[in-house]
Amino acid sequence: MSRALIDYLAPWLLDHPEEVEVEEVENERGATVLEVSVHPDDIGKLIGKRGRIIQSLRILARAAGQRDGNTVLVEVVD
C-alpha cells in the first residue's frame, strides 16, 4: 500500500514524472525502505522547502504501512 501511495503521489509533484522509480528494500531491522529516485532537476521539488514535502510523504507512507502492520521508511536516492 505504501509503495502504491508513493507511486501515485510523486509524479503529481514533479516536472519529469516518467523518471520516478521506487525500489523496496528491507533493512536489518525488518522495516521496509522505499528508495525513491527522480530526475536530478526534480530532487528539490520532491524534498520541498525545509523538507516539508518529503516529510509529508514519509508520514503518509508510515501511516499506510502501519495499517498493514509494517514499518515503512522513505529515502531519496541520487
mmCIF file as gemmi writes it, N, C-alpha and C atoms, coordinates in Angstrom:
data_model
loop_
_atom_site.group_PDB
_atom_site.id
_atom_site.type_symbol
_atom_site.label_atom_id
_atom_site.label_alt_id
_atom_site.label_comp_id
_atom_site.label_asym_id
_atom_site.label_entity_id
_atom_site.label_seq_id
_atom_site.pdbx_PDB_ins_code
_atom_site.Cartn_x
_atom_site.Cartn_y
_atom_site.Cartn_z
_atom_site.occupancy
_atom_site.B_iso_or_equiv
_atom_site.pdbx_formal_charge
_atom_site.auth_seq_id
_atom_site.auth_asym_id
_atom_site.pdbx_PDB_model_num
ATOM 1 N N . MET Axp A 1 ? 0.819 -1.195 0 1 0 ? 1 A 1
ATOM 2 C CA . MET Axp A 1 ? 0 0 0 1 0 ? 1 A 1
ATOM 3 C C . MET Axp A 1 ? 0.863 1.259 0 1 0 ? 1 A 1
ATOM 4 N N . SER Axp A 2 ? 1.954 1.265 0.768 1 0 ? 2 A 1
ATOM 5 C CA . SER Axp A 2 ? 2.81 2.439 0.857 1 0 ? 2 A 1
ATOM 6 C C . SER Axp A 2 ? 3.49 2.735 -0.475 1 0 ? 2 A 1
ATOM 7 N N . ARG Axp A 3 ? 3.957 1.683 -1.135 1 0 ? 3 A 1
ATOM 8 C CA . ARG Axp A 3 ? 4.613 1.885 -2.429 1 0 ? 3 A 1
ATOM 9 C C . ARG Axp A 3 ? 3.621 2.452 -3.436 1 0 ? 3 A 1
ATOM 10 N N . ALA Axp A 4 ? 2.416 1.943 -3.446 1 0 ? 4 A 1
ATOM 11 C CA . ALA Axp A 4 ? 1.391 2.439 -4.36 1 0 ? 4 A 1
ATOM 12 C C . ALA Axp A 4 ? 1.09 3.913 -4.091 1 0 ? 4 A 1
ATOM 13 N N . LEU Axp A 5 ? 1.116 4.297 -2.836 1 0 ? 5 A 1
ATOM 14 C CA . LEU Axp A 5 ? 0.875 5.681 -2.459 1 0 ? 5 A 1
ATOM 15 C C . LEU Axp A 5 ? 1.972 6.585 -3.007 1 0 ? 5 A 1
ATOM 16 N N . ILE Axp A 6 ? 3.23 6.19 -2.851 1 0 ? 6 A 1
ATOM 17 C CA . ILE Axp A 6 ? 4.349 6.978 -3.369 1 0 ? 6 A 1
ATOM 18 C C . ILE Axp A 6 ? 4.307 6.998 -4.9 1 0 ? 6 A 1
ATOM 19 N N . ASP Axp A 7 ? 4.013 5.851 -5.516 1 0 ? 7 A 1
ATOM 20 C CA . ASP Axp A 7 ? 3.908 5.791 -6.977 1 0 ? 7 A 1
ATOM 21 C C . ASP Axp A 7 ? 2.818 6.731 -7.494 1 0 ? 7 A 1
ATOM 22 N N . TYR Axp A 8 ? 1.765 6.896 -6.738 1 0 ? 8 A 1
ATOM 23 C CA . TYR Axp A 8 ? 0.666 7.753 -7.156 1 0 ? 8 A 1
ATOM 24 C C . TYR Axp A 8 ? 0.97 9.234 -6.915 1 0 ? 8 A 1
ATOM 25 N N . LEU Axp A 9 ? 1.505 9.585 -5.752 1 0 ? 9 A 1
ATOM 26 C CA . LEU Axp A 9 ? 1.685 10.983 -5.382 1 0 ? 9 A 1
ATOM 27 C C . LEU Axp A 9 ? 2.903 11.649 -6.022 1 0 ? 9 A 1
ATOM 28 N N . ALA Axp A 10 ? 4.02 10.96 -6.106 1 0 ? 10 A 1
ATOM 29 C CA . ALA Axp A 10 ? 5.26 11.579 -6.576 1 0 ? 10 A 1
ATOM 30 C C . ALA Axp A 10 ? 5.149 12.184 -7.98 1 0 ? 10 A 1
ATOM 31 N N . PRO Axp A 11 ? 4.576 11.505 -8.964 1 0 ? 11 A 1
ATOM 32 C CA . PRO Axp A 11 ? 4.501 12.115 -10.297 1 0 ? 11 A 1
ATOM 33 C C . PRO Axp A 11 ? 3.71 13.426 -10.345 1 0 ? 11 A 1
ATOM 34 N N . TRP Axp A 12 ? 2.765 13.614 -9.453 1 0 ? 12 A 1
ATOM 35 C CA . TRP Axp A 12 ? 1.986 14.847 -9.426 1 0 ? 12 A 1
ATOM 36 C C . TRP Axp A 12 ? 2.828 16.037 -8.973 1 0 ? 12 A 1
ATOM 37 N N . LEU Axp A 13 ? 3.918 15.762 -8.282 1 0 ? 13 A 1
ATOM 38 C CA . LEU Axp A 13 ? 4.744 16.825 -7.713 1 0 ? 13 A 1
ATOM 39 C C . LEU Axp A 13 ? 5.901 17.241 -8.609 1 0 ? 13 A 1
ATOM 40 N N . LEU Axp A 14 ? 6.213 16.47 -9.641 1 0 ? 14 A 1
ATOM 41 C CA . LEU Axp A 14 ? 7.461 16.633 -10.376 1 0 ? 14 A 1
ATOM 42 C C . LEU Axp A 14 ? 7.247 17.063 -11.828 1 0 ? 14 A 1
ATOM 43 N N . ASP Axp A 15 ? 8.324 17.611 -12.429 1 0 ? 15 A 1
ATOM 44 C CA . ASP Axp A 15 ? 8.289 18 -13.842 1 0 ? 15 A 1
ATOM 45 C C . ASP Axp A 15 ? 8.549 16.821 -14.769 1 0 ? 15 A 1
ATOM 46 N N . HIS Axp A 16 ? 9.274 15.814 -14.282 1 0 ? 16 A 1
ATOM 47 C CA . HIS Axp A 16 ? 9.617 14.631 -15.075 1 0 ? 16 A 1
ATOM 48 C C . HIS Axp A 16 ? 9.027 13.385 -14.398 1 0 ? 16 A 1
ATOM 49 N N . PRO Axp A 17 ? 7.706 13.229 -14.428 1 0 ? 17 A 1
ATOM 50 C CA . PRO Axp A 17 ? 7.08 12.116 -13.705 1 0 ? 17 A 1
ATOM 51 C C . PRO Axp A 17 ? 7.425 10.741 -14.259 1 0 ? 17 A 1
ATOM 52 N N . GLU Axp A 18 ? 7.837 10.682 -15.513 1 0 ? 18 A 1
ATOM 53 C CA . GLU Axp A 18 ? 8.165 9.392 -16.115 1 0 ? 18 A 1
ATOM 54 C C . GLU Axp A 18 ? 9.461 8.809 -15.562 1 0 ? 18 A 1
ATOM 55 N N . GLU Axp A 19 ? 10.26 9.607 -14.858 1 0 ? 19 A 1
ATOM 56 C CA . GLU Axp A 19 ? 11.54 9.132 -14.343 1 0 ? 19 A 1
ATOM 57 C C . GLU Axp A 19 ? 11.498 8.777 -12.853 1 0 ? 19 A 1
ATOM 58 N N . VAL Axp A 20 ? 10.321 8.695 -12.281 1 0 ? 20 A 1
ATOM 59 C CA . VAL Axp A 20 ? 10.199 8.309 -10.879 1 0 ? 20 A 1
ATOM 60 C C . VAL Axp A 20 ? 10.373 6.792 -10.759 1 0 ? 20 A 1
ATOM 61 N N . GLU Axp A 21 ? 11.291 6.379 -9.901 1 0 ? 21 A 1
ATOM 62 C CA . GLU Axp A 21 ? 11.497 4.96 -9.642 1 0 ? 21 A 1
ATOM 63 C C . GLU Axp A 21 ? 11.455 4.73 -8.137 1 0 ? 21 A 1
ATOM 64 N N . VAL Axp A 22 ? 10.691 3.741 -7.732 1 0 ? 22 A 1
ATOM 65 C CA . VAL Axp A 22 ? 10.58 3.388 -6.318 1 0 ? 22 A 1
ATOM 66 C C . VAL Axp A 22 ? 11.039 1.941 -6.167 1 0 ? 22 A 1
ATOM 67 N N . GLU Axp A 23 ? 12.022 1.743 -5.29 1 0 ? 23 A 1
ATOM 68 C CA . GLU Axp A 23 ? 12.545 0.399 -5.049 1 0 ? 23 A 1
ATOM 69 C C . GLU Axp A 23 ? 12.328 0.045 -3.577 1 0 ? 23 A 1
ATOM 70 N N . GLU Axp A 24 ? 11.797 -1.144 -3.348 1 0 ? 24 A 1
ATOM 71 C CA . GLU Axp A 24 ? 11.572 -1.617 -1.981 1 0 ? 24 A 1
ATOM 72 C C . GLU Axp A 24 ? 12.766 -2.434 -1.512 1 0 ? 24 A 1
ATOM 73 N N . VAL Axp A 25 ? 13.292 -2.078 -0.353 1 0 ? 25 A 1
ATOM 74 C CA . VAL Axp A 25 ? 14.415 -2.788 0.241 1 0 ? 25 A 1
ATOM 75 C C . VAL Axp A 25 ? 14.066 -3.025 1.709 1 0 ? 25 A 1
ATOM 76 N N . GLU Axp A 26 ? 14.445 -4.173 2.221 1 0 ? 26 A 1
ATOM 77 C CA . GLU Axp A 26 ? 14.225 -4.452 3.64 1 0 ? 26 A 1
ATOM 78 C C . GLU Axp A 26 ? 15.527 -4.209 4.389 1 0 ? 26 A 1
ATOM 79 N N . ASN Axp A 27 ? 15.48 -3.426 5.473 1 0 ? 27 A 1
ATOM 80 C CA . ASN Axp A 27 ? 16.698 -3.163 6.229 1 0 ? 27 A 1
ATOM 81 C C . ASN Axp A 27 ? 16.921 -4.244 7.278 1 0 ? 27 A 1
ATOM 82 N N . GLU Axp A 28 ? 17.993 -4.106 8.049 1 0 ? 28 A 1
ATOM 83 C CA . GLU Axp A 28 ? 18.376 -5.144 9.01 1 0 ? 28 A 1
ATOM 84 C C . GLU Axp A 28 ? 17.385 -5.297 10.159 1 0 ? 28 A 1
ATOM 85 N N . ARG Axp A 29 ? 16.568 -4.302 10.4 1 0 ? 29 A 1
ATOM 86 C CA . ARG Axp A 29 ? 15.572 -4.388 11.475 1 0 ? 29 A 1
ATOM 87 C C . ARG Axp A 29 ? 14.222 -4.893 10.992 1 0 ? 29 A 1
ATOM 88 N N . GLY Axp A 30 ? 14.136 -5.223 9.715 1 0 ? 30 A 1
ATOM 89 C CA . GLY Axp A 30 ? 12.892 -5.752 9.177 1 0 ? 30 A 1
ATOM 90 C C . GLY Axp A 30 ? 11.938 -4.706 8.641 1 0 ? 30 A 1
ATOM 91 N N . ALA Axp A 31 ? 12.343 -3.432 8.655 1 0 ? 31 A 1
ATOM 92 C CA . ALA Axp A 31 ? 11.494 -2.365 8.131 1 0 ? 31 A 1
ATOM 93 C C . ALA Axp A 31 ? 11.636 -2.305 6.615 1 0 ? 31 A 1
ATOM 94 N N . THR Axp A 32 ? 10.584 -1.882 5.962 1 0 ? 32 A 1
ATOM 95 C CA . THR Axp A 32 ? 10.611 -1.697 4.51 1 0 ? 32 A 1
ATOM 96 C C . THR Axp A 32 ? 11.086 -0.288 4.217 1 0 ? 32 A 1
ATOM 97 N N . VAL Axp A 33 ? 12.123 -0.168 3.385 1 0 ? 33 A 1
ATOM 98 C CA . VAL Axp A 33 ? 12.654 1.127 2.976 1 0 ? 33 A 1
ATOM 99 C C . VAL Axp A 33 ? 12.273 1.34 1.517 1 0 ? 33 A 1
ATOM 100 N N . LEU Axp A 34 ? 11.566 2.417 1.25 1 0 ? 34 A 1
ATOM 101 C CA . LEU Axp A 34 ? 11.213 2.785 -0.117 1 0 ? 34 A 1
ATOM 102 C C . LEU Axp A 34 ? 12.239 3.804 -0.59 1 0 ? 34 A 1
ATOM 103 N N . GLU Axp A 35 ? 13.086 3.394 -1.533 1 0 ? 35 A 1
ATOM 104 C CA . GLU Axp A 35 ? 14.112 4.275 -2.08 1 0 ? 35 A 1
ATOM 105 C C . GLU Axp A 35 ? 13.552 4.916 -3.342 1 0 ? 35 A 1
ATOM 106 N N . VAL Axp A 36 ? 13.364 6.234 -3.29 1 0 ? 36 A 1
ATOM 107 C CA . VAL Axp A 36 ? 12.769 6.978 -4.387 1 0 ? 36 A 1
ATOM 108 C C . VAL Axp A 36 ? 13.882 7.696 -5.143 1 0 ? 36 A 1
ATOM 109 N N . SER Axp A 37 ? 13.981 7.429 -6.439 1 0 ? 37 A 1
ATOM 110 C CA . SER Axp A 37 ? 14.93 8.16 -7.27 1 0 ? 37 A 1
ATOM 111 C C . SER Axp A 37 ? 14.15 8.909 -8.346 1 0 ? 37 A 1
ATOM 112 N N . VAL Axp A 38 ? 14.579 10.143 -8.601 1 0 ? 38 A 1
ATOM 113 C CA . VAL Axp A 38 ? 13.9 11.012 -9.555 1 0 ? 38 A 1
ATOM 114 C C . VAL Axp A 38 ? 14.94 11.687 -10.443 1 0 ? 38 A 1
ATOM 115 N N . HIS Axp A 39 ? 14.471 12.394 -11.453 1 0 ? 39 A 1
ATOM 116 C CA . HIS Axp A 39 ? 15.34 13.181 -12.328 1 0 ? 39 A 1
ATOM 117 C C . HIS Axp A 39 ? 16.101 14.201 -11.462 1 0 ? 39 A 1
ATOM 118 N N . PRO Axp A 40 ? 17.366 14.463 -11.763 1 0 ? 40 A 1
ATOM 119 C CA . PRO Axp A 40 ? 18.154 15.401 -10.938 1 0 ? 40 A 1
ATOM 120 C C . PRO Axp A 40 ? 17.52 16.785 -10.775 1 0 ? 40 A 1
ATOM 121 N N . ASP Axp A 41 ? 16.786 17.251 -11.766 1 0 ? 41 A 1
ATOM 122 C CA . ASP Axp A 41 ? 16.133 18.559 -11.652 1 0 ? 41 A 1
ATOM 123 C C . ASP Axp A 41 ? 14.957 18.536 -10.68 1 0 ? 41 A 1
ATOM 124 N N . ASP Axp A 42 ? 14.439 17.359 -10.362 1 0 ? 42 A 1
ATOM 125 C CA . ASP Axp A 42 ? 13.248 17.242 -9.521 1 0 ? 42 A 1
ATOM 126 C C . ASP Axp A 42 ? 13.547 16.935 -8.057 1 0 ? 42 A 1
ATOM 127 N N . ILE Axp A 43 ? 14.799 16.749 -7.702 1 0 ? 43 A 1
ATOM 128 C CA . ILE Axp A 43 ? 15.118 16.401 -6.313 1 0 ? 43 A 1
ATOM 129 C C . ILE Axp A 43 ? 14.648 17.494 -5.354 1 0 ? 43 A 1
ATOM 130 N N . GLY Axp A 44 ? 14.885 18.739 -5.71 1 0 ? 44 A 1
ATOM 131 C CA . GLY Axp A 44 ? 14.446 19.851 -4.866 1 0 ? 44 A 1
ATOM 132 C C . GLY Axp A 44 ? 12.937 19.92 -4.723 1 0 ? 44 A 1
ATOM 133 N N . LYS Axp A 45 ? 12.225 19.597 -5.783 1 0 ? 45 A 1
ATOM 134 C CA . LYS Axp A 45 ? 10.761 19.608 -5.717 1 0 ? 45 A 1
ATOM 135 C C . LYS Axp A 45 ? 10.243 18.483 -4.834 1 0 ? 45 A 1
ATOM 136 N N . LEU Axp A 46 ? 10.914 17.341 -4.873 1 0 ? 46 A 1
ATOM 137 C CA . LEU Axp A 46 ? 10.49 16.216 -4.041 1 0 ? 46 A 1
ATOM 138 C C . LEU Axp A 46 ? 10.756 16.492 -2.565 1 0 ? 46 A 1
ATOM 139 N N . ILE Axp A 47 ? 11.85 17.153 -2.286 1 0 ? 47 A 1
ATOM 140 C CA . ILE Axp A 47 ? 12.194 17.466 -0.898 1 0 ? 47 A 1
ATOM 141 C C . ILE Axp A 47 ? 11.364 18.635 -0.393 1 0 ? 47 A 1
ATOM 142 N N . GLY Axp A 48 ? 11.226 19.675 -1.184 1 0 ? 48 A 1
ATOM 143 C CA . GLY Axp A 48 ? 10.415 20.825 -0.804 1 0 ? 48 A 1
ATOM 144 C C . GLY Axp A 48 ? 11.153 21.784 0.1 1 0 ? 48 A 1
ATOM 145 N N . LYS Axp A 49 ? 10.534 22.913 0.359 1 0 ? 49 A 1
ATOM 146 C CA . LYS Axp A 49 ? 11.135 23.907 1.249 1 0 ? 49 A 1
ATOM 147 C C . LYS Axp A 49 ? 11.238 23.348 2.655 1 0 ? 49 A 1
ATOM 148 N N . ARG Axp A 50 ? 12.445 23.392 3.177 1 0 ? 50 A 1
ATOM 149 C CA . ARG Axp A 50 ? 12.739 22.89 4.524 1 0 ? 50 A 1
ATOM 150 C C . ARG Axp A 50 ? 12.349 21.426 4.708 1 0 ? 50 A 1
ATOM 151 N N . GLY Axp A 51 ? 12.238 20.682 3.595 1 0 ? 51 A 1
ATOM 152 C CA . GLY Axp A 51 ? 11.931 19.261 3.672 1 0 ? 51 A 1
ATOM 153 C C . GLY Axp A 51 ? 10.487 18.932 3.975 1 0 ? 51 A 1
ATOM 154 N N . ARG Axp A 52 ? 9.61 19.873 3.766 1 0 ? 52 A 1
ATOM 155 C CA . ARG Axp A 52 ? 8.205 19.658 4.131 1 0 ? 52 A 1
ATOM 156 C C . ARG Axp A 52 ? 7.507 18.611 3.269 1 0 ? 52 A 1
ATOM 157 N N . ILE Axp A 53 ? 7.792 18.587 1.968 1 0 ? 53 A 1
ATOM 158 C CA . ILE Axp A 53 ? 7.094 17.64 1.091 1 0 ? 53 A 1
ATOM 159 C C . ILE Axp A 53 ? 7.544 16.218 1.367 1 0 ? 53 A 1
ATOM 160 N N . ILE Axp A 54 ? 8.869 15.992 1.455 1 0 ? 54 A 1
ATOM 161 C CA . ILE Axp A 54 ? 9.341 14.63 1.719 1 0 ? 54 A 1
ATOM 162 C C . ILE Axp A 54 ? 8.9 14.179 3.108 1 0 ? 54 A 1
ATOM 163 N N . GLN Axp A 55 ? 8.852 15.091 4.054 1 0 ? 55 A 1
ATOM 164 C CA . GLN Axp A 55 ? 8.386 14.728 5.393 1 0 ? 55 A 1
ATOM 165 C C . GLN Axp A 55 ? 6.914 14.305 5.355 1 0 ? 55 A 1
ATOM 166 N N . SER Axp A 56 ? 6.115 15.007 4.562 1 0 ? 56 A 1
ATOM 167 C CA . SER Axp A 56 ? 4.704 14.637 4.421 1 0 ? 56 A 1
ATOM 168 C C . SER Axp A 56 ? 4.558 13.275 3.763 1 0 ? 56 A 1
ATOM 169 N N . LEU Axp A 57 ? 5.358 13.015 2.728 1 0 ? 57 A 1
ATOM 170 C CA . LEU Axp A 57 ? 5.316 11.699 2.077 1 0 ? 57 A 1
ATOM 171 C C . LEU Axp A 57 ? 5.731 10.6 3.051 1 0 ? 57 A 1
ATOM 172 N N . ARG Axp A 58 ? 6.725 10.883 3.891 1 0 ? 58 A 1
ATOM 173 C CA . ARG Axp A 58 ? 7.157 9.889 4.881 1 0 ? 58 A 1
ATOM 174 C C . ARG Axp A 58 ? 6.052 9.589 5.885 1 0 ? 58 A 1
ATOM 175 N N . ILE Axp A 59 ? 5.357 10.621 6.325 1 0 ? 59 A 1
ATOM 176 C CA . ILE Axp A 59 ? 4.28 10.436 7.293 1 0 ? 59 A 1
ATOM 177 C C . ILE Axp A 59 ? 3.146 9.608 6.676 1 0 ? 59 A 1
ATOM 178 N N . LEU Axp A 60 ? 2.763 9.931 5.444 1 0 ? 60 A 1
ATOM 179 C CA . LEU Axp A 60 ? 1.692 9.181 4.773 1 0 ? 60 A 1
ATOM 180 C C . LEU Axp A 60 ? 2.091 7.727 4.544 1 0 ? 60 A 1
ATOM 181 N N . ALA Axp A 61 ? 3.334 7.498 4.104 1 0 ? 61 A 1
ATOM 182 C CA . ALA Axp A 61 ? 3.796 6.13 3.861 1 0 ? 61 A 1
ATOM 183 C C . ALA Axp A 61 ? 3.868 5.345 5.168 1 0 ? 61 A 1
ATOM 184 N N . ARG Axp A 62 ? 4.333 5.992 6.234 1 0 ? 62 A 1
ATOM 185 C CA . ARG Axp A 62 ? 4.404 5.318 7.534 1 0 ? 62 A 1
ATOM 186 C C . ARG Axp A 62 ? 3.009 4.947 8.024 1 0 ? 62 A 1
ATOM 187 N N . ALA Axp A 63 ? 2.04 5.845 7.857 1 0 ? 63 A 1
ATOM 188 C CA . ALA Axp A 63 ? 0.664 5.566 8.281 1 0 ? 63 A 1
ATOM 189 C C . ALA Axp A 63 ? 0.055 4.424 7.455 1 0 ? 63 A 1
ATOM 190 N N . ALA Axp A 64 ? 0.304 4.44 6.146 1 0 ? 64 A 1
ATOM 191 C CA . ALA Axp A 64 ? -0.21 3.36 5.293 1 0 ? 64 A 1
ATOM 192 C C . ALA Axp A 64 ? 0.446 2.029 5.651 1 0 ? 64 A 1
ATOM 193 N N . GLY Axp A 65 ? 1.72 2.062 6.002 1 0 ? 65 A 1
ATOM 194 C CA . GLY Axp A 65 ? 2.423 0.843 6.395 1 0 ? 65 A 1
ATOM 195 C C . GLY Axp A 65 ? 1.923 0.288 7.713 1 0 ? 65 A 1
ATOM 196 N N . GLN Axp A 66 ? 1.633 1.167 8.667 1 0 ? 66 A 1
ATOM 197 C CA . GLN Axp A 66 ? 1.13 0.722 9.965 1 0 ? 66 A 1
ATOM 198 C C . GLN Axp A 66 ? -0.233 0.067 9.814 1 0 ? 66 A 1
ATOM 199 N N . ARG Axp A 67 ? -0.983 0.529 8.843 1 0 ? 67 A 1
ATOM 200 C CA . ARG Axp A 67 ? -2.298 -0.065 8.583 1 0 ? 67 A 1
ATOM 201 C C . ARG Axp A 67 ? -2.146 -1.539 8.203 1 0 ? 67 A 1
ATOM 202 N N . ASP Axp A 68 ? -1.036 -1.852 7.495 1 0 ? 68 A 1
ATOM 203 C CA . ASP Axp A 68 ? -0.753 -3.225 7.094 1 0 ? 68 A 1
ATOM 204 C C . ASP Axp A 68 ? 0.133 -3.956 8.09 1 0 ? 68 A 1
ATOM 205 N N . GLY Axp A 69 ? 0.534 -3.279 9.162 1 0 ? 69 A 1
ATOM 206 C CA . GLY Axp A 69 ? 1.38 -3.903 10.17 1 0 ? 69 A 1
ATOM 207 C C . GLY Axp A 69 ? 2.865 -3.855 9.853 1 0 ? 69 A 1
ATOM 208 N N . ASN Axp A 70 ? 3.294 -2.957 8.963 1 0 ? 70 A 1
ATOM 209 C CA . ASN Axp A 70 ? 4.69 -2.829 8.573 1 0 ? 70 A 1
ATOM 210 C C . ASN Axp A 70 ? 5.268 -1.499 9.019 1 0 ? 70 A 1
ATOM 211 N N . THR Axp A 71 ? 6.577 -1.457 9.195 1 0 ? 71 A 1
ATOM 212 C CA . THR Axp A 71 ? 7.288 -0.203 9.407 1 0 ? 71 A 1
ATOM 213 C C . THR Axp A 71 ? 7.853 0.212 8.067 1 0 ? 71 A 1
ATOM 214 N N . VAL Axp A 72 ? 7.541 1.441 7.641 1 0 ? 72 A 1
ATOM 215 C CA . VAL Axp A 72 ? 7.946 1.908 6.316 1 0 ? 72 A 1
ATOM 216 C C . VAL Axp A 72 ? 8.753 3.196 6.461 1 0 ? 72 A 1
ATOM 217 N N . LEU Axp A 73 ? 9.896 3.237 5.768 1 0 ? 73 A 1
ATOM 218 C CA . LEU Axp A 73 ? 10.75 4.413 5.71 1 0 ? 73 A 1
ATOM 219 C C . LEU Axp A 73 ? 10.859 4.851 4.251 1 0 ? 73 A 1
ATOM 220 N N . VAL Axp A 74 ? 10.952 6.154 4.006 1 0 ? 74 A 1
ATOM 221 C CA . VAL Axp A 74 ? 11.095 6.672 2.649 1 0 ? 74 A 1
ATOM 222 C C . VAL Axp A 74 ? 12.42 7.426 2.577 1 0 ? 74 A 1
ATOM 223 N N . GLU Axp A 75 ? 13.256 7.086 1.594 1 0 ? 75 A 1
ATOM 224 C CA . GLU Axp A 75 ? 14.544 7.732 1.39 1 0 ? 75 A 1
ATOM 225 C C . GLU Axp A 75 ? 14.632 8.232 -0.05 1 0 ? 75 A 1
ATOM 226 N N . VAL Axp A 76 ? 15.262 9.401 -0.23 1 0 ? 76 A 1
ATOM 227 C CA . VAL Axp A 76 ? 15.5 9.944 -1.568 1 0 ? 76 A 1
ATOM 228 C C . VAL Axp A 76 ? 16.912 9.516 -1.962 1 0 ? 76 A 1
ATOM 229 N N . VAL Axp A 77 ? 17.037 8.9 -3.138 1 0 ? 77 A 1
ATOM 230 C CA . VAL Axp A 77 ? 18.318 8.41 -3.627 1 0 ? 77 A 1
ATOM 231 C C . VAL Axp A 77 ? 18.735 9.244 -4.82 1 0 ? 77 A 1
ATOM 232 N N . ASP Axp A 78 ? 20.009 9.601 -4.877 1 0 ? 78 A 1
ATOM 233 C CA . ASP Axp A 78 ? 20.529 10.371 -6.021 1 0 ? 78 A 1
ATOM 234 C C . ASP Axp A 78 ? 20.564 9.542 -7.258 1 0 ? 78 A 1
